[in-house]
Amino acid sequence: MRSPDCGCSAAAAMTKDEVLIDLIVKEVRSALQAPAARRSAARQATRPASASPTIPLGVSNRHIHLTQKTFHRLFGEGAAFEEMRPLYQPGEFASKHTLAIVGPKLRSIPGVRILGPLRNYDQVEVSLTDAFFLGIDPPVANSGTLNEAAPLTLVGPNGSVYLERCAIVASRHIHMPGADAARLGVRDGDLCKVRVPGAKRTVFENVLVRTNDNWRLQMHLDTDDANAANIREETVVEFLGRM
Amino acid sequence: MRSPDCGCSAAAAMTKDEVLIDLIVKEVRSALQAPAARRSAARQATRPASASPTIPLGVSNRHIHLTQKTFHRLFGEGAAFEEMRPLYQPGEFASKHTLAIVGPKLRSIPGVRILGPLRNYDQVEVSLTDAFFLGIDPPVANSGTLNEAAPLTLVGPNGSVYLERCAIVASRHIHMPGADAARLGVRDGDLCKVRVPGAKRTVFENVLVRTNDNWRLQMHLDTDDANAANIREETVVEFLGRM
């Protein structure tokens, strides 16, 4: 056994294995020497999975964002856009309003909820399971990036619209206040990894970090991701760091 | 810097940090000292994803296995069990026959195909997406392990059966001939990891290795796993070694 503060001098020529071990030991040492908060997080990452820093998980079912103009076209000029219940992120809410979405297979998914507040673009976030059912081929994209989005027809009580570029499979992402980002050692725009433990243990990669001090720390996965990882109740994910 | 073969004597009392570092170094050393095949696989896990060995992927949609007795009950005593097309694994086939499955929400999924040959147990393999739709809570289980399986009603053209323990979410698994298992450094019953690259890059863990020289090398994921990883066409997975 060796002490981590062993004072032996480095071997002049290290084998590949030695280089690997040395890198790992450096990583561990660096983590152990970090400030208290980060130190705690980094330590956890080297322990059994359950000890990693955790992030509350929100599973996003299919949903719709609309402009005020499209909302009025579908619900009537005089219709008021009303809140049903608040969401986890401050200021965001599930509205009282739902639509049917119809794709080129002429199959419909009814009851797709519109989330508020109203936005400056129309967007439908679906899972790939939904996309196959509807017969569309939406890109994996960040919210608001609609240049390659797929077409859908949205049907409301007062009319319908055919939106040529509205449907995406939303990228996995984490909403992070700046303080959490600092604690976890990541920045806005970083891609990172998270693990869901359990019988269908899964590591989700290419998870986008989005920082904003108005948000609460929360990971968003779609229903395909959640079902693949066998998530059946409210849970947290293990944060595994940057890619 | 310290050489991994540093000969310093152990500190009599190690701190928690030192114990942690020691454990990690032991793990790394043990991996590096493993037999050649396994060592190679372990090393590859540290390389870029694209250099890992690959395994053809088969995506399993919901399907049914039946006993001869149950088949005759649902299709009639005189019915012949007929092949529609062969599957990738030698001797296995999609039959011409489908059933509707109905759960406690009294919602039905029609057209669920029976795979052949007939077996000595009745089993319905569903995704968790299907399970939520049907209103059942099936375990994640290996094929044939039905002691905790969920109930479903199966409806055929000649009758129906209520099976109290039939529905499972099948564990992720890889069919491996012995030679492939040896090449990849794993044995029957091992749990391993695979990665699907792409926009929704995903590492599937707890993947069961099943070896049989009559099989062809193939990974099986269900539709939730495949859709979570954004698999839209035939592909291969990257083998990342044992867990």
Interface residues (C-beta under 8 A of the other chain):
Chain A: M1 R2 S3 P4 C6 G7 C8 S9 A10 A11 M14 D17 E18 L20 I21 D22 I24 V25 V28 R29 L32 R43 T46 R47 S127 L128 T129 F132 D137 P139 V140 V169 S171 R172 R195 A199 K200 R201 T202 V203 F204 E205 N206 D222 T223 D224 D225 N227 A228 A229 N230 R232
Chain B: M1 R2 S3 P4 D5 C6 G7 C8 A10 A11 M14 D17 E18 L20 I21 D22 I24 V25 V28 R29 L32 T46 S127 L128 T129 F132 D137 P139 V140 V169 S171 R172 R195 A199 K200 R201 T202 V203 F204 E205 N206 D222 T223 D224 D225 N227 A228 A229 N230 R232
